[in-house]
Amino acid sequence: MEEKEQKKHRKKNSGTKANKKRKRQQGDGGAGTEEDARKRNPKAFAVQSAVRMARNFHRTQDLKTKKHHIPVVDRTPLEPPPVVVVVVGPPKVGKSTLIRCLIKNFTKQKLTEIRGPVTIVSGKKRRLTIIECGCDINTMIDLAKVADLVLMLIDASFGFEMETFEFLNICQVHGFPKIMGVLTHLDSFRNNKQLRKVKKKLKHRFWTEVYQGAKLFYLSGMVYAEYQKQEIRNLGRFISVMKFRPLTWQTSHPYVLADRLEDLTNPEDIRLNPKTDRKVSLYGYLRGAHLKNKSQVHIPGVGDFALSEVSFLPDPCPLPDQLKKRSLNEKEKTIYAPLSGVGGVVYDKDAVYIDLGPNYIQQEQQRAAKPSHELVQSLISTNVTIDSKMSTSRVSLFTDSKPLAIEDVESKEFEMPTEEKVIDAETGRMRRKAVFTGDQNEESDEEESDEEEEEDEDEVEEEADMSGEESDCEEENEFTSRRAAKKIKVEEQHKASEMLVFADSDDDLEHSEDDKDNNEEKNVVVKKKGKSMKRAPKEEREGKSTAAMDSGNCTGEDGISSEYEEVETMDADEEQSKDTDEECEGTSEEDSDDAEDLLKEDEDYVEDNNAFEDTVGALKWKEDLKKKAAEVFLRQQQAVPNLLKLVYGTVVQTDEDEDDDDNEELGGLFHVSRPDKESKRAANAIDCSKFTVESPQDWDDDEVMDAIRDCFVTGKWEADKDAEKLLEEDEELYGDFEDLETGEVHKGKPKEEESEGENEESDEEKANEAAPAEEEKTKQRLEKKKKLKERFDSQYDDGDADATYFDDLKEEMQKQAELNRAEFEDQDDEIRVQYEGFRPGMYLRMEIENMPCEFVVNFDPHYPMILGGLGNSEGNVGYIQMRLKKHRWHKKILKTRDPLIFSLGWRRFQTVPLYYIEDHNGRHRLLKYTPEHMHCGSTIWGPITPQGTGFLAVQSVSNTTVSDCV
Ligand SMILES: Nc1nc2c(ncn2[C@@H]2O[C@H](COP(=O)(O)OP(=O)(O)OP(=O)(O)O)[C@@H](O)[C@H]2O)c(=O)[nH]1
């Protein structure tokens, strides 16, 4: 059969695409033609809008300056240690799933159970140590210090949870590692519009918390209990090419994230005394700086130890040798996770370990289960919570100063989101939702979205009915139950007492009304204002479990009732509260403005707070509202300039007010010096509106007359304002001109001659005739111009004067680094260790004696073991002058968020006192410390620079006294 000839493709000859193609073929692209147009018609391309021009200029300058970083010495060894990737997030958000998927992506191996850090080779030049961060604050603090990259998981179906903010907060204190957000549970959204909205909302909030443009990944759903391959691949790719800027703290300290622990104690010793101190060996990659043998280390939560023996082992997870190949082969995709039991056989310096499989792991699990009972027991037997201990602690910094309590120093500016405890109806798990006040739109958004959800549900239900698909229904139930969970709430007593402080504003009244409504519906709400994160020293192992309770691991109703009281559930109480609410509205309407201003006063806030500490029971705040409002009004009268007093002289003073004034003290240190009442009254007696001139001018005096004369044009003026001189200059400037009306031609003086003096004026014509002389002058002028331009260019034109400085500095550092490397290049590792100590990147085995028995017995691989070398901080010591100031003075200056926890060196604390420090440059920095550690010469590790953290040596602290320190 004859094949039918098909119609050929005809090229397009017209249309935008064809035109573009033609232009490209002609050889000059769009840019060329634009260039031509610029030349042909320069006016069309002139500056049209000065504002836009300025804006563009600002933008480019901003971008340029953003690129400038203070160069940091690159101390990364040739074979750097694995990058520490910390996976953080609230419970059940998908942390383990993500780690498992990432490991599978890089190594093609499937880990069933992940315990402790897992090291993998992710590329030709990069290894990753991935570790899951639990929701316990101790773990968060430890890992925030050593993390290079943080993957912050957020359950999009639920929103932000408190754990996320707690971690961010800790990061702010310990130096911000790179943070990448990952949204999970996106498959819970049926509606695309809703999904987009949630993504956008979460993205903006994430950007606010981290930085504008922070990377946020979306994991859109699960396939066979794993995230989608392509998404994980992208995430993995991103991680393996990411660049990290070294944090000062990390580069100046040797530290090891131990991935393995062996008990080397003689079994006979243990048999004789089961509680004997142990000898252990810890393994891990050395990071940060060099470590010397026999040096001191600190293990957070355990204490300081001397390393009795350190040796380096062959790298258990080496980087591939040849770097020419494009990708890794299967053999090179190594994984090293000794605590997770992968790898089978492990060769050691003095032993061989064989993985015994699941049986062994089960036994291990049983062993691990034991101590958790102990933890629960110790938790139950604790009488006083750490929070209450903290709240009673007081400290006085100087001998005569008033001891400071938490309320005196707690910052009100810090905006931790409000915590709302929500019980998941499906699992009974308590989740700590982060609620952002102030963002009212969000509320309405939520309402909207709720409506949409409802609509959705209806649709889906209908669909399910129609099709009869069970699976859909199940998912639907899950969804509705989640929504139902939101309705189960308990109002916290603490919150109620706090309400009074702000209850004068309209918003809060509304809020309280809302609450009332909620109560009528008999909903139970648990709310806890931005809880300050206080941590127990890990020395007491119970602390761990307390924190775990705090961070929302507790399940069931018991946990709630022990911590929070159910309030306002009785009808009788409701009646009463309604009455008092009405009263409250009445008084506050009258004085709401005054009271609002007044309430902004921090001192009053502190006073009120103190008053309320005595008020026990949720409804007590409503008592005596009228009286309190009256007091508040009077105090306000005192604080604001009183017009009545200014006009009429006297005003009735109460004794109480006078007392208040006398006691006014800032931060327990400074007395506010205000003029006393008498002098104030005397000052007010003078009529300030009258301006009395004691000695008027004598207008007959010649000097005065001259002074007036000089004010006129004919007077004697300064050189640059003298009219005659200015006229002369004008003539010189404009030169020849022809008066068009009279036809008269005015001749100006040639410009060149002016510089050569007036004597040459007569030779003017001669000079005009001599052409070669003129040429020479032009040449000279051009040369002068050229020189000037060069000078200008060097100063301003490329604007990279700074950049060159930076470049020079960088180059210098680079050269030094190369020199250092070259010096030791050919040396044997053993010899290098003698000179330098152990190099970062080496896999070490460290022996420690006298390890407390509990550490080994209670060892839990889910808690990171970090060994930090003490010392080595000389390079970062700066000197500061410490001054205690009341925090509100710096409210505006200080933009940093209030860090809740800090550490001193490697030590961990619970801290609450908050002080501002003024350094020698007059900048204000925020610092928290436990006073017992503050003494002259002590080194503080704190939130010192906006770029990160640093060390400070305290120059002077006088009479630090501590009373009842935790
Ligand atoms: N539908 C859905 N389920 C998810 C998603 N991510 C995780 N899950 C499920 O959530 C459950 C908890 O996941 P895990 O990875 O154990 O969470 P986790 O954060 O490690 O939990 P903990 O370690 O116990 O705090 C698992 O059953 C997952 O299958 C997701 O994006 N969508």
The ligand as an ORCA input file, in Angstrom:
! r2SCAN-3c Opt
* xyz 0 1
  N      -0.494     12.045     56.962
  C       0.751     12.299     57.317
  N       1.287     11.600     58.318
  C       2.549     11.882     58.674
  C       3.297     12.881     58.018
  N       4.503     12.929     58.602
  C       4.522     11.999     59.574
  N       3.345     11.363     59.619
  C       2.966     10.306     60.549
  O       3.058     10.783     61.853
  C       3.457      9.746     62.723
  C       4.605     10.199     63.565
  O       5.757     10.286     62.803
  P       7.198     10.174     63.446
  O       8.178     10.292     62.348
  O       7.305      9.022     64.350
  O       7.191     11.508     64.282
  P       8.272     11.970     65.333
  O       8.302     13.441     65.266
  O       9.540     11.245     65.123
  O       7.620     11.535     66.680
  P       8.316     11.436     68.079
  O       9.738     11.045     67.861
  O       7.534     10.417     68.808
  O       8.198     12.776     68.685
  C       3.823      8.558     61.854
  O       2.777      7.634     61.910
  C       3.915      9.123     60.464
  O       3.518      8.199     59.513
  C       2.686     13.611     56.939
  O       3.256     14.496     56.313
  N       1.422     13.283     56.646
*
